[in-house]
Amino acid sequence: MADRSPFKIHRDLKSIIGDETIEVTKLGSSDLMVELKPNHQAKKLGAYTTFIDIPVTVSPHKSLKNSKRVICSRDLRFCSEEEMVEELSGVTHARRIIVRRSEEKIQTDTVVLPLTA
């Protein structure tokens, strides 16, 4: 991949998975990370065993498979993490941010909500 034009790589990827927005990042000299939006794009790309005449292996990224949202709201101050999971659609679990001031742990109004992919 090191000797391939990034523009050609992008064009060829778009011809495989469509014109929907994709993000391509080079990881070293031989790896590409391709961020896909719709799930059907991943299925199309996963079917390929060669790309630009180079044998390839397509696999999901281990830590970037899920989306996360961070929200900060005083309205959630007295809501438990369990209540947020029950009431918010698509939320798999909630984690409240806790800060430490001296030796005291203080719950903030900021919550991390990982969403299902």
C-alpha positions, -999 to 999 in steps of 0.1 A, spaced: 0 0 0 29 23 6 34 29 -31 -3 34 -40 -19 68 -45 -42 76 -16 -67 91 -42 -67 58 -61 -73 38 -29 -102 61 -20 -117 58 -55 -114 21 -55 -130 17 -21 -159 39 -32 -164 17 -62 -167 -13 -39 -189 1 -11 -207 31 -28 -205 68 -26 -216 72 10 -190 90 32 -161 69 43 -130 77 62 -97 60 52 -66 62 74 -32 45 67 -19 25 96 17 18 89 29 8 54 5 -21 48 -27 -15 68 -57 7 62 -84 16 86 -117 22 67 -145 37 88 -179 27 74 -212 42 83 -240 18 72 -237 -19 81 -242 -30 45 -209 -13 35 -190 -36 59 -207 -66 44 -197 -55 9 -161 -49 19 -159 -80 39 -165 -102 8 -133 -90 -8 -100 -110 -6 -80 -88 -29 -78 -50 -32 -58 -32 -60 -43 -67 -68 -31 -71 -32 -44 -99 -10 -63 -84 19 -80 -95 51 -110 -75 63 -118 -74 100 -136 -51 124 -115 -29 146 -114 -43 181 -121 -10 200 -138 12 174 -169 -10 167 -192 9 189 -203 45 192 -202 65 224 -220 97 233 -210 120 262 -238 141 276 -237 166 303 -270 177 319 -280 188 354 -313 171 347 -296 137 349 -279 145 383 -303 124 403 -309 97 376 -292 64 382 -272 47 355 -297 18 355 -326 43 349 -308 59 320 -303 24 304 -339 16 308 -353 49 295 -329 58 267 -334 40 234 -303 22 220 -282 26 252 -266 -6 264 -251 8 296 -243 42 312 -212 53 331 -212 85 351 -179 104 352 -165 107 387 -138 133 396 -116 132 426 -111 163 447 -85 157 473 -96 123 487 -133 128 479 -150 113 448 -176 135 433 -202 124 407 -205 148 379 -234 157 356 -215 140 327 -224 105 315 -209 83 289 -235 64 269 -221 36 247 -246 29 219 -251 -4 200 -234 -4 166 
